Amino acid sequence: MGLALSAAIAWSIGGNDTANSIDAIVGGGVLDIKKAMTLFATSQAVGAVVQGYMVMKTIGRGVVPDIDVVEAVAATLATFTWITIATLKGVPISTTHSVTSAVIGIGIAKWLQDGLMSINIDAVLKIIISWISSPLASIALAIPLYHFFSWMFSRWSIDNTIAKVILIFVTAFSAYSFGANDVGNATGVYVTITSRYLGIPDAETMRFLAIFASFFIALGGFTVGKKVVETLAFKITRLDIPMAMASEASNALVVWIFTTLPYMLFGYGLPISTTYATAGSIIGVGIAKNRGLRGVNVKTIIFIMGAWILTLPLVASASIAIYFLIKTFVGVTM
């Protein structure tokens, strides 16, 4: 059950979040979607295996303590449903935000059932701060990076071939950072279910889980990821190569920093939203290129942010409903 649910979540994450690493290289016209997805699949697998264990955890650790199997299943199904619907509609949403919203729903369901509030408000606030800070950090970093790459191109007369090679390496690093950060979202349900009976998986199992999840993340991207890629690559702003390089570099650095520095300081990586980071980086280069919002499709941004805002109430509500359906009609008790 743990592996099946982790595979489903990994597939849905790949379908929606593949775009986070390849939107710039596709929007900049360097690689077509199929080749970009191949680059993503390879690089994110390396990141998942090398660093993914840093953020691999039980579902909702710190948000709602001691989630049991029924609660893990309900939260996973709610998350999978919302991400899949958004992906099929071409809407880039946060899988981290979706998982956390589902767990908050479980906390509310337990409160409705037992009258005990189990949601750690401080933990939720820290996560919300990371959701806000990641796009703002990407915007702030993308603007100077765009000016740097533009200066570099004009100062050193870099031709398109060299620029494309550089962008491929930046994209590979972005996908690596994604694999390192987001594999924890895909494997959390397995860790939650098995840890109740077998204890927390050892390092060897964690690495196997990383390989397992990275395969289904890649599969999700190849099967249903195209619409979200097109939204981020073409519908926020028109990207040239310097814009694409700055956007991808900003996204990759922000995700890598949030994954690595907290682990070095506190012993655990912070699973931020790579969707928010990449959207922020694209908005940032659009602002830098056009010196304001003139070159940015504000309607598309509002539409995307509307989906972000709806994620919490919709996924939490779905998680509550699925939880009580399982309890009522299946009769599972823990």
N, C-alpha and C positions, 0 to 999 in steps of 0.2 A: 504493500500500500504506500509506504513512504517513497519508494522509487518511482512508482507510477504517478503519484501526485507531483513529485519533483520534476519528472519528465514533462508533465503537462504545464507546470509553471515555467519551466525553462523554455519550452516551445513558444509560449505566449510572450515571454520576455524577448526572445529572439525576434519574433514577428514585429514587435513594437519598437524595440530599442536598437536593432541593427542600424537604423537610420542615424542614431546618435553619433556613430563613428564615421559613417561614410557619406553623410549628407553633403559635406563640403567638397569632397573629391568628385562626387557625382555632379553637384551643382556647378562646380568649376569646370566641368567638361573634360576632366583628366581621364576618368575611367567610366565605363558604362556600369549599370547597376549590377549585372551578373559578375563582372570581374571584381568590382568593389566588394561584393558580398563574399567572394572567395578570399580576398585579402582579409576581410573582417573575421571570417570563420577561423582562419589559421592563427591570426594574432590574438584574438580573444581567448582561444584555447591555451596559448602559452601563458597569458596573464592569469587565467583561472588556475592553472597547475602551479605556477611559480608563487603567486601571492594570494590566491583566492581563499586559502585557509584563514587569512587574517580577519575576514569579515564573515566567516561561516559560523552560524549560530542557530539556536532554536528560534522558531517564529516568535516575534514579539518580545524577545528577551529585554527586560527593562520596561516594556510598555504594560504588559499584563503578565504577572508571574505565574508559573506553573500551568501552562496550557496543556490540556489533555488531548487524547487522540481525536475525540469527536469535535472539539473546538478547533484543532488543527485542520481537520478535514473541511469544516464549515468555512474557515477563513481562507483556505486554499481555493475552494470552489468559487467563492465570491470574487477573489482576486482574479482567478483564471477567466471567469465570465466577463468581467469588466474590461480587462486588458484585451481579450479577443474581440469584443464588440468594437472597442475603440480602434483596434488595428484594422479590422475589416472596413471601417469608415475612414481610414487614413488619418486618424487623430493621434498625434504623439502625446502620450501621457506618461506619468511617472509610475514605474512598477514598484519602486520603493514606497512611494506615497500610497499606492494601492494596497500593498501588503500591510502597511501600518494601519491604514483605515479599516481593513478587515479585522485586524486584531483589536482595534478600539471597539469595533462592533461586538466582538466576543466579550470584551469587558462590560459593555452595556447589557448584553444578554445575561451575563452572570449576575449583574446587579438587579435586573428585572426578575430573575429567577430566585435569587437568594437574599436580595436586599443588601448585599455587600459590594461596595465600590472597590474594584480591584485595579483600576487604571492608574498607573503612575503618571501623574500630571507633569511632574518635573521632567521625566523622560520624554513625554510627548512634546513638551515645549522645546526641549533641546533638538528634537528631530525637526520640528517646525522651523526653528531658527536655521537649521542646515538647508531646508528646502528654500528658504528665502535667500540665504547667503550664497548658495551655489550659483543661481543665475546672475545675481548682482556681481559676484566675483568674476564670472565669465565675461560679463559686459565690460567691467572695469579693466580686465586684462586684455580683452580682444582689441580695444581701441588703441592702446599704445603698440600692441603687436602688429596691428595693421599698418600703422605709420612706420614701424621699423621695417617690415617686409617691403613696403612701397619704396622706402629710402634705399634698401638693399638692392632692389631690382634696378632702380634708376642709377644708383652709384656704381654698381658693379656690372651693369649691362647683362644681367642674367637672362639667358635665353629660355624659351619655353620648355625645352627638353630637360634642362637642369632643374627648373622650377617644378616640373612634374615629378621628377625623381624625389626631390625634397618632400613634396606633398604626399607621395606614397609612403615615405618613411614616417612622416608626422601622423598619417592616418593609421599606420600599423601600430604606432605608439598609443594612439587614442583607443584603438580596439584592445590593445594589451591592458590599458588602464581600466577599460570597461569590464573585461574578463576578471580582472583582479577584484573589482568592487562589486559587481552585480551577481557573481556566481553564488554569493551568500543568500540572495533572495530566492534563488532556484532550489537550493538545497536545504533551506531552513525547515521545511515540512518533514523531510527525512530525519534530520537531526532531532526534531521535536518528538516524532513518533517513536523512533528507536531508542532514544535516550531514557525513556520511561521503563524500558525493559532491559536494555543492554548497556546503559551508561552512555556518556558522550563519546562519539566515535574517536578512534585514535588517529594519529597523523596520516598513516597509510590509507585508512578509510576516507579521510578528508580529501586526499589527493585523488582517490578513485572517484569520489563524488564530483570533484571538479572536472575530471575528464568526462564523466557521464553527463553532467549538466551542460558542459560546453558543446557537446555533440547536439543536444536538443535545442540549445540556443541557436546554433548555426542552422539547424533544420527549420526552425521557425522563421528565420530571416529569409531563407531561400523559398519557402512555400507561401508566406503571406506578408512579407515585409515591404513589398514594392510601394504600396500606397503611402505609407508613412515616410519612406525615403523621398518620394516626390513632393510631399508637403513641406518637409524641412529644406530640401535642396532647391526648390524652385518658387515656393509660394510666400516666403517671408521677405526675401530680397534676392536680387540677381547677383550672383557671385562671380567675380573674376578670380584669377589664380592667387594674387596677393591676399584678397579677402578670404579665400578658401584656406590658405595656409594659416593666416592669423586666427581664423575661427577654429580650425581643428587643433592648433597648438594650444589655444586658450582652454578649449574643452578638455583636452588630454591632461594639461597641467593641473587644472582645478580638480579633476576626478582623482588623479594620482596623488595630489597633496592631501586631499581629504581621506584617502585610503591609507597612506603611508605615515604621515606625520603623527596623527593620533595614535597609531599603533606603536610608534617609537616612544611616544610620551606616556601613554596610558595602558598600552597592551592590547588595544583593539582598534580596528579601523572603523571609520564612520561611514556607513552606507548611505551616501547622498543620492540624489536624483540625477542620473546622467542626462535624462531628457531636459531637465531644467537647465543644466549646465550647457548643453549644446544649443538649446534655443537661445539662451542668453548670449552665447558667443556669436551666433549669427546676427542677432539684433545689434550686438556691439559693433561688428564690422560694417553693418548697414548704416549705423549712425556715423561711424568714423569716415566711411567713404563719401557720404552725402552731407556730412556736417549737420546732422539732425535726422528727423524722422521722415524726411521727404522720400527717401529711397526704400522705406520699410513699409510693408503692407500691414497697416494698423488693424484692419479688419481681421486678417488671418491671426495676428497676435492675440486679439481679443477673443477670437473663437477658441484658440488653443488654451488660453488662460481660463476661459469659461469651463472647459473640460477639466482643467486642474482643480478648479474650485468645487466642481460637482463630484469629484472623486471621493472625497471624504464622506459626505452624506449618503451617496449612492452605494458605495462599497460597504460601508458600515451597516446600512440597512439590509443589504443583501446577505451579509454575514450573519446578522441577527436572525433573519428569516430562515436561512438554511440550517442554522443551529437548532432552532425550535422544530423545524420539519424533521430533522434527523432524530431528535429526542422523542418527538410525538409519534411519528409513523414507523420508524425503524425500531424504536424501542431499545436503542443502544444506551447502556449505562456504564459509567466508569467508577 
